[in-house]
Amino acid sequence: MPAIAQQYDTGEVLMLGWMDDEALHRTLTTGRCTYWSRSRREYWVKGDTSGHFQWVKSVALDCDADTVLVKVDQVGAACHTGARTCFDEDVLLKDGGSDAPASDQ
């Protein structure tokens, strides 16, 4: 399932990784984010090779139980490129549409 890592105190969205049941179990029991690499077909713990650790503060499932939100204390860069977050390079829309509805009712 998709796993969104978010900085616990600022709300900054850091990255998206993938977790299966085992990765989630390891994350919950160790307090460090463990992801499943779909390309390498192996588990990896954020920070083991980079030194950029994610210390888990809370974990929640979404309403459909098919995505997990992991609030972390990020030490160093979250992105494999060395950037703080994976979502600051190619901004497709910023401060979009002042005509957008205020709510989705």
N, C-alpha and C positions, 0 to 999 in steps of 0.2 A: 504494500500500500504506500501511497505517497506520504512522506513525512516532512512537514514544514518546520524549519528551525527558526525561531523568533527570539530576539534579545528580550529577556524577561523584564527589564526595567524601562526600556525605551519603546518597545513594540516594533522595533526595526525588523523587517523580514530579512533573514540572512541567506537562506538556501533551501533547496528542496532536495531531499534524498529519498531512498526507498528502504522500507523495513518490511520484513516478513515476521511471522510470529516469534522466531528465535531472536532476531535483531531487536524487536520490541522488548522481549524478555530480558535480554542483556542490558538494554538501555535502562529499564526499570530497576534492575538489581545492582548495576554497577554505578549508576549516576553519571555515566558518560555515554554520549550518543554513539550507538553502533548502527551502522547501515549495511544494507545488502547491495553490493555492486552487481548490477545486472550485466555489465559488459565483462567483468573479470570473474563473475560467478563466485564471489567470496565475500565474507564479512570484513568490514573495516571499521575501526574505532577512530572517530574524528580526533586528530591530534597525535596519533601514534607515530606517524612519519613526518608530519609537518610541524608539530609543536603547537598547533593552533587548536586548542582544546575547546570542547563544548561541555560545560558542567550543567547537568540537568537540574532545573528548578521545578518544573511541573510538566505533566503529560496529559493530554486530553484527546479523546476521540471526537470526531464530528458527529452530527446527528444521524448519519447513515452508517457510522462505524466503518468507513472505508478510507479515511484520511486521519492522520495523527498530527497534532500540533504539539511540538516540543519547545517549551520555553526554556532557554538556556542562558548561561553566562558565558559569552563567547570571549575567548582569549586569543587575540590575534585575528588574522583573516579567516573568514568563513569560506570564501571562494577559492577553488584550486588555482585561480589566476593570481592570487595574492591580494585581491580586493577584499574590503571589509564585508561586502555582501555580493551575492551573485546577481542582484537586481538593480545595479546602478549604471550599467554600461549603455544599453540600448533602450532608452526610455521612448516608448512609442507614443505616449500621450501624457502630458503634464498639465495639471490644473485645467483639465478639459471641460468643455461645454458648460458655460455659465447658465445655459438654458436647460441643463439636466434637472430632472425632478429631484426634489429634496428627499423623497423617500420612495420606496418600492412597494407601495400599498396596493 
